[in-house]
Amino acid sequence: MRNLFGVPNTLNVMTNFPFLVVGVLGFVFALQGGVFNISSQGEVWAWALFYAGIAGVAFGSAYYHLKPDDYRVLWDTLPMMVAFSSLLSSLVVERIGQRIGMCCMFAFVVASFLCVLYERNYNDIRFCMMFQLTLPLAIPVIAIMYRSKYTHSRYWFFSTGVYLLAKFEGVTDKKLYHVNNYIISGHSLEHLGLALIPILLTVMLIYRELKFQRYLIKMSCGYT
């Protein structure tokens, strides 16, 4: 990985900037209301924690890539796991119920910390890897099994597809780096792919509507 402008692992560090932008904006929008179409307090807290986790990824990942070691990787892993936990919880709140969703969020966040502590103490990443793979893949399963009260549900599936693509880029890191003549590594592309997920979900939150409201609007237009 090239070092530009005196910054070690330059692109691996700089490609975290989109996480900061979308994380901060999403956090503000989730809490202030009026921008996102959110209909319950449980969704507010779940989405706010998701965007806080995304903003945390920017700092944690940049901190790690400036000087990669076993200690710093904790700060690279934990914010993303918190973001995944709250994202899945927001879907549970939306599709199943607020109480169950809030219980899930608490349990998943605690599990995130325990997985990271286990990795730190025993140098074993298996639980963290299982956590990072299981939660995002559970999203399309829940989205299929339970109907949404909102429109634009397809964005959940778009996000899952982008996640799988980003993980593929991470796995083929060195091969992609060689293919594009050492311009950008697969890991840097993985960062950009993962940053696209909160962007897609932000678009969903802005433009979605309650299906019942849309039905009423169509009915009223039909009578005028």
C-alpha positions in Angstrom: 0.0 0.0 0.0 1.4 3.4 -1.0 2.2 6.1 1.5 1.2 9.5 0.1 1.6 12.9 1.7 3.4 11.3 4.6 0.3 9.3 5.6 0.9 5.6 6.0 -1.5 3.3 4.1 -2.9 6.5 2.6 -5.9 5.1 0.6 -6.9 2.7 3.4 -7.0 5.8 5.7 -8.7 8.2 3.3 -11.4 5.9 2.2 -12.9 6.1 5.7 -13.9 9.7 5.1 -17.3 8.8 3.6 -18.2 6.9 6.8 -17.7 10.1 8.7 -19.8 12.3 6.4 -22.8 10.0 6.1 -22.5 8.9 9.8 -22.7 12.4 11.2 -25.4 13.6 8.8 -27.5 10.4 9.4 -27.1 10.7 13.2 -28.4 14.3 13.1 -31.2 13.5 10.8 -32.3 10.5 12.9 -32.5 12.5 16.1 -33.9 15.8 14.8 -36.8 14.4 12.8 -38.4 15.9 9.7 -35.9 14.4 7.2 -36.2 10.6 7.8 -39.6 8.9 7.7 -39.5 7.1 11.0 -42.7 6.3 12.9 -41.6 5.0 16.3 -39.1 6.0 19.1 -37.5 2.6 18.9 -36.6 3.2 15.3 -35.1 6.6 16.2 -32.7 5.1 18.7 -31.8 2.1 16.5 -31.0 4.3 13.5 -29.2 6.9 15.6 -27.0 4.2 17.0 -26.4 2.8 13.5 -25.2 6.2 12.2 -23.1 6.7 15.4 -21.5 3.4 14.7 -20.8 4.4 11.1 -19.2 7.6 12.2 -17.1 5.6 14.7 -15.9 3.4 11.8 -14.3 6.4 10.2 -12.2 7.1 13.3 -11.5 3.5 14.4 -10.5 2.3 10.9 -8.4 5.3 10.2 -6.6 4.9 13.6 -5.9 1.2 12.8 -4.6 1.7 9.3 -2.2 4.5 10.3 -0.3 1.9 12.3 -1.9 -1.6 12.1 -1.4 -3.8 15.1 -3.3 -6.2 17.3 -4.4 -3.5 19.8 -5.6 -1.0 17.2 -7.7 -3.6 15.3 -10.1 -3.6 18.2 -11.1 0.0 17.3 -11.4 -1.0 13.7 -13.8 -3.9 14.4 -16.0 -2.7 17.3 -17.8 0.3 15.6 -18.7 -1.8 12.6 -20.2 -4.5 14.8 -22.2 -1.9 16.7 -23.5 -0.5 13.4 -24.5 -4.0 12.2 -26.2 -4.7 15.6 -28.3 -1.5 15.5 -29.1 -1.9 11.8 -30.6 -5.4 12.3 -32.4 -4.1 15.4 -33.9 -1.3 13.4 -35.3 -3.8 11.0 -36.7 -6.0 13.8 -38.4 -2.9 15.3 -39.9 -2.1 11.9 -41.1 -5.6 11.0 -41.7 -7.4 14.3 -42.1 -4.9 17.1 -40.4 -2.2 19.2 -40.0 -4.2 22.4 -38.4 -7.1 20.7 -36.2 -4.8 18.6 -34.9 -2.9 21.6 -34.1 -6.2 23.4 -32.3 -7.4 20.3 -30.3 -4.1 20.1 -29.2 -4.4 23.7 -28.3 -8.1 23.3 -26.4 -7.6 20.0 -24.4 -4.6 21.3 -23.4 -6.5 24.4 -22.4 -9.4 22.2 -20.3 -7.1 20.0 -18.3 -6.0 23.0 -17.9 -9.6 24.2 -16.7 -10.8 20.8 -14.2 -8.0 20.6 -12.9 -8.6 24.1 -12.6 -12.3 23.3 -10.6 -11.5 20.2 -8.4 -9.2 22.1 -7.7 -11.6 25.0 -7.4 -14.9 23.0 -6.3 -13.6 19.6 -9.2 -15.5 18.0 -11.3 -13.7 15.4 -13.8 -16.5 14.8 -16.6 -15.0 16.8 -16.1 -11.6 15.3 -16.2 -13.0 11.8 -19.3 -15.0 12.5 -20.9 -11.9 14.0 -20.0 -9.8 11.0 -21.3 -12.4 8.5 -24.4 -13.6 10.3 -26.1 -10.3 11.2 -26.0 -8.7 7.7 -27.2 -11.9 6.1 -30.1 -12.1 8.6 -31.4 -8.8 7.2 -32.8 -10.2 3.9 -34.2 -13.2 5.7 -36.2 -11.0 8.1 -37.1 -8.7 5.2 -38.6 -11.6 3.3 -40.4 -13.3 6.2 -42.0 -10.2 7.7 -43.9 -7.5 5.6 -43.0 -3.9 6.0 -45.3 -1.0 6.8 -43.1 1.2 4.6 -42.4 1.5 0.9 -38.9 1.3 -0.6 -38.2 -2.1 1.1 -36.0 -3.1 -1.8 -33.2 -1.0 -0.4 -32.6 -3.6 2.3 -31.8 -6.1 -0.5 -29.7 -3.6 -2.4 -27.6 -3.0 0.8 -27.1 -6.7 1.3 -25.9 -7.1 -2.3 -23.4 -4.2 -1.8 -22.2 -5.8 1.4 -21.5 -9.1 -0.3 -19.7 -7.3 -3.1 -17.6 -5.3 -0.6 -16.6 -8.4 1.3 -15.6 -10.0 -2.0 -13.3 -7.0 -2.7 -11.8 -7.4 0.8 -11.1 -11.1 0.2 -9.5 -10.5 -3.2 -7.5 -7.5 -1.8 -4.1 -8.2 -3.4 -5.5 -9.6 -6.6 -7.6 -6.5 -7.3 -4.6 -4.4 -6.4 -2.5 -6.2 -9.0 -5.3 -6.1 -11.7 -5.6 -2.3 -11.5 -1.9 -1.7 -11.7 -1.5 -1.0 -7.9 -3.7 2.1 -8.0 -6.2 1.0 -5.3 -6.3 -2.1 -3.2 -9.3 -4.4 -2.7 -9.4 -3.4 0.9 -9.8 0.3 0.0 -12.5 -0.7 -2.4 -14.1 -2.6 0.4 -14.2 0.6 2.5 -16.0 2.4 -0.3 -18.4 -0.4 -0.8 -19.3 -0.6 2.8 -19.7 3.2 2.9 -22.3 2.9 0.1 -24.6 0.9 2.4 -25.5 3.7 4.8 -25.9 6.0 1.8 -28.4 3.6 0.3 -30.2 3.3 3.6 -30.3 7.1 4.0 -32.0 7.4 0.6 -34.5 4.8 1.7 -35.2 6.6 5.0 -35.7 10.0 3.2 -38.0 8.7 0.4 -40.0 5.9 2.0 -43.6 6.3 3.2 -46.0 4.4 5.3 -48.0 2.2 2.9 -51.3 3.2 4.7 -50.5 6.9 4.1 -49.8 6.3 0.4 -53.0 4.3 0.1 -55.0 7.2 1.7 -53.4 9.7 -0.6 -54.3 7.6 -3.7 -57.8 7.2 -2.4 -58.2 11.0 -1.9 -56.8 11.7 -5.3 -59.3 9.3 -6.8 -62.2 11.1 -5.3 -61.1 14.6 -6.4 
